[in-house]
Amino acid sequence: MQVSPLLLVAALALAPLAACDDTTKTPATGGVTPPPSPEPGPPKADDAPADGGAEQPSSEPVPPSPDPAPQPPEPPAPSPASFDHAPAGAIPAGQGPGYLDRTVWSPKMCWPMMEAGFPNSQVYGPGGGMGPPGKPSQCDTLNYTLPWRDTFCEARSRANPLCAGSGNGHQGQDIRPATCKKNEHWAVAAEAGTITDIGTYTVTLVAKAAPHYTYRYLHMQMSTLAVKEGDNVAVGQKLGKVSNDFGGTPTTIHLHFELRAGVSGTTSDGKAVTLHTFLPPYLSLAEAYQRKLDGKACGAP
């Protein structure tokens, strides 16, 4: 499904996207293009991973799962790939409605990590706030094996208009790094663009090229970021190291990756997309990862 023609002036898409729950900002650059940021220093000493992260504060408990979204007679097959991954929108019963849009929204983006990663649930996986009994550690091998699992519209209390039921649900895709080690594995820029906002645990990148998608990265080690607000970055450039920073409440070790619309359009089931609508990134991530496995450079078709 193709996104409809631009309905908004492209310059609007380059406006900074305020993090809805982030209040700490880095200093503005005053319109002056800053020099490249230096490599960060060594990471802080790594303490034992803390389990139980629910990807949101305890004051916002995971709500009961709404009724699942309507499913096709036969689940759609995963997109062609050489690695094992579940179909987009296939979320286990009781864990949220999922979302069935089949659009590859960002077909040329870079895989947002330098190394391999394991997209799956932080809440319902081992070590999560609603994880299985008998598997208490987030470092359990079940979290670091295939297949991938889509987590867009997994049950959450955060607003997401594409999710069935109450219009609440997970706003992006959770990705565990290559190993259960924080402050070691790099997250990188999905596209060339500008770092428009840095909050207490978020980094926002607005793509330079149309349709100016917005990518938001959560839970990196904020004290050793390789970028600062106002930096222009190249595709594949290092941004920070995957960690568990979540303000005052540590989460599990993972990268929460969001993709937001830069223009208006519609989804494959006819839902309206407005500027900054959360979009399901799963299929875009799958294609980007396959390109990485095939040895293609970031941004290559």
C-alpha positions in Angstrom: 0.0 0.0 0.0 1.4 3.4 -1.0 1.2 6.4 1.3 -1.0 9.1 -0.3 0.6 12.3 -1.7 1.9 14.9 0.6 -0.8 16.8 2.3 1.4 18.8 4.6 4.2 21.1 3.9 7.4 19.1 4.3 9.0 21.7 6.5 6.4 20.9 9.2 7.8 17.4 9.5 11.1 18.8 10.5 9.7 20.6 13.6 11.0 19.1 16.9 8.7 16.3 18.2 8.3 16.8 21.9 8.4 13.6 24.0 5.1 13.3 25.8 6.7 12.1 29.0 10.2 13.7 28.8 10.9 17.0 30.3 14.7 17.3 30.6 16.2 18.9 27.5 19.7 19.6 26.3 20.6 23.1 25.4 19.4 24.4 22.0 22.0 25.1 19.4 20.6 28.5 18.3 20.4 27.5 14.7 24.2 27.0 14.4 25.3 23.6 12.9 27.3 22.0 15.7 30.5 20.1 15.0 30.4 16.3 15.0 30.0 14.8 18.5 33.1 12.9 19.8 33.1 9.3 20.6 31.7 8.8 24.2 34.0 7.6 26.9 34.0 4.1 28.4 30.6 3.0 29.7 29.8 3.1 33.4 30.4 0.0 35.4 27.7 -2.5 34.5 25.6 -3.6 37.4 23.4 -6.7 37.6 20.4 -6.4 35.2 17.2 -5.5 37.0 14.1 -7.6 36.0 10.5 -6.7 36.0 10.6 -3.7 33.6 7.2 -3.1 32.1 8.2 -0.4 29.6 6.2 2.1 31.6 6.2 3.3 35.2 4.4 1.3 37.9 2.0 4.2 38.2 0.8 3.2 34.7 0.1 -0.5 35.0 -0.3 -2.7 31.9 -4.1 -2.6 31.2 -6.1 -5.8 30.5 -5.8 -6.8 26.9 -8.7 -5.5 24.7 -10.5 -7.8 22.3 -8.1 -8.8 19.5 -8.3 -7.1 16.2 -10.2 -8.9 13.5 -7.9 -11.6 12.0 -7.9 -12.9 8.4 -9.1 -16.5 7.8 -5.5 -17.5 7.4 -2.7 -15.5 9.1 -0.5 -13.8 6.6 2.9 -15.3 6.0 6.0 -13.5 7.2 7.7 -11.3 4.7 10.4 -13.2 2.7 13.6 -13.4 4.8 16.4 -15.8 5.7 15.8 -15.5 9.4 12.8 -16.8 11.5 10.3 -14.1 12.4 6.6 -14.3 13.2 4.1 -12.4 11.0 3.5 -8.7 11.6 0.6 -8.2 14.0 0.7 -11.7 15.4 0.5 -11.0 19.1 -0.4 -13.9 21.5 -3.9 -14.0 22.9 -4.2 -11.9 26.1 -1.2 -9.7 25.3 -2.9 -7.0 23.2 -4.7 -6.6 19.9 -1.7 -6.2 17.6 -2.1 -4.4 14.3 -2.6 -5.9 10.9 -1.3 -3.1 8.6 1.0 -4.6 6.0 2.7 -1.5 4.8 6.5 -1.4 4.8 6.6 2.3 5.8 10.3 2.9 5.6 11.6 0.6 2.8 15.2 1.9 2.8 15.9 2.5 6.4 19.0 1.2 8.2 18.7 -1.6 10.8 19.0 0.6 14.0 21.7 -1.5 15.7 25.3 -2.2 14.7 24.8 -5.9 15.5 22.1 -8.4 15.6 19.0 -7.9 17.8 16.0 -9.8 19.0 12.6 -8.1 18.7 10.2 -9.5 21.2 8.2 -8.5 24.3 9.8 -6.9 27.3 6.6 -7.2 29.3 5.5 -10.8 28.6 8.9 -12.3 28.0 11.1 -13.8 30.8 12.0 -11.2 33.3 9.1 -8.9 32.3 6.4 -7.6 34.5 4.0 -10.1 33.2 6.5 -12.8 32.1 6.0 -16.6 32.4 6.5 -18.3 35.8 9.7 -20.1 36.4 11.7 -17.9 34.0 12.5 -15.0 36.2 15.6 -13.5 34.4 15.5 -11.1 31.5 18.8 -12.8 30.4 17.0 -16.1 29.8 17.9 -17.6 26.4 14.2 -17.5 25.3 14.7 -13.7 25.0 17.8 -14.1 22.8 16.6 -16.6 20.3 14.4 -16.5 17.2 11.7 -16.0 16.0 11.1 -12.3 16.1 7.8 -11.1 17.7 5.9 -7.9 16.7 5.1 -5.7 19.7 3.2 -2.8 18.1 -0.2 -2.5 19.8 0.8 -4.9 22.6 -1.2 -4.0 25.7 0.0 -0.7 27.2 -1.6 2.4 28.8 0.0 4.7 26.2 -2.2 6.3 23.6 -1.9 4.8 20.1 -4.9 5.5 17.8 -4.1 2.6 15.5 -4.7 0.1 18.3 -8.1 -1.6 18.5 -10.4 -1.1 21.5 -9.5 1.9 23.7 -6.9 3.3 21.3 -4.1 2.5 23.7 -1.2 0.2 23.1 2.5 -0.1 22.6 3.8 2.7 20.3 6.8 1.0 18.8 8.9 -2.2 18.6 11.1 -3.5 21.5 14.4 -5.0 20.4 16.8 -6.7 22.8 20.5 -6.2 21.8 22.8 -9.0 20.7 23.6 -10.1 24.3 22.1 -9.4 27.7 24.7 -6.7 28.4 23.9 -3.1 28.8 26.1 -0.2 27.6 27.9 -2.3 25.1 25.8 -2.5 21.9 25.4 0.5 19.6 22.2 1.9 18.3 22.6 3.7 15.0 20.7 6.2 12.8 18.0 4.6 10.7 18.2 7.5 8.2 20.3 10.6 7.7 18.7 13.5 9.5 18.7 15.8 12.5 18.6 15.0 16.2 15.7 17.3 17.1 15.1 16.3 20.7 16.9 14.6 23.6 14.9 13.9 26.8 15.5 12.0 30.0 15.6 8.6 28.2 14.7 9.4 24.5 16.6 10.5 21.4 14.5 11.8 18.4 15.8 11.7 14.8 13.9 13.4 12.0 14.9 12.1 8.6 16.3 14.6 6.1 14.7 13.0 3.0 11.0 13.0 2.2 8.7 11.9 3.7 10.7 12.9 6.7 9.9 10.1 9.1 10.5 10.6 12.7 12.4 7.9 14.6 12.6 7.8 18.4 15.0 5.7 20.4 14.3 4.9 24.1 16.5 3.5 26.9 20.0 4.1 25.6 22.7 5.0 28.2 22.0 8.8 28.2 25.2 9.7 30.0 27.4 8.5 27.1 25.4 9.4 24.0 27.4 10.0 20.8 25.1 12.8 19.7 23.6 15.9 21.0 20.4 17.9 20.2 20.9 19.7 16.9 23.4 17.3 15.4 23.1 16.3 11.8 23.8 12.6 11.5 24.5 10.2 8.6 22.6 7.0 8.1 24.2 4.3 10.2 26.0 6.7 12.5 26.4 5.8 16.1 23.8 7.4 18.4 24.3 5.6 21.8 24.5 2.3 23.6 21.5 0.2 24.3 20.8 0.2 28.1 17.9 0.3 30.5 17.6 4.0 31.2 14.0 4.9 31.9 14.1 8.0 34.1 14.1 7.0 37.7 12.8 3.5 37.0 15.1 1.1 35.2 13.5 -1.1 32.5 14.8 -4.2 30.9 17.9 -4.0 28.6 16.5 -3.2 25.2 15.9 -0.5 22.6 12.4 0.7 22.1 12.2 1.9 18.5 9.4 4.1 17.2 8.5 5.2 13.7 6.2 8.2 13.2 4.6 9.6 10.1 6.1 12.6 8.4 3.1 13.2 6.1 -0.6 12.4 6.0 -2.0 9.2 4.4 -3.9 6.0 5.1 -3.0 2.6 6.4 -3.8 -0.6 4.5 -7.1 -1.0 6.4 -8.1 2.6 5.7 -7.2 4.3 9.0 -6.1 7.9 8.8 -2.5 8.7 9.3 -1.7 12.3 10.4 1.6 14.0 11.0 3.4 12.1 13.8 1.0 9.2 13.9 2.8 6.1 15.3 3.4 3.6 12.5 4.1 -0.1 12.9 7.8 -0.5 12.3 8.0 -4.3 12.3 8.1 -5.0 8.6 10.4 -2.1 7.9 12.8 -3.6 10.5 12.6 -7.0 9.0 13.5 -5.8 5.5 16.3 -3.6 7.0 17.7 -6.6 8.9 17.6 -8.8 5.8 19.6 -6.1 3.9 22.2 -6.1 6.7 22.4 -9.9 6.5 22.9 -9.6 2.7 25.8 -7.3 3.2 24.1 -4.3 1.7 25.0 -0.8 2.9 22.5 1.3 4.9 20.1 3.1 2.7 20.5 0.6 -0.2 17.4 -0.7 -1.9 
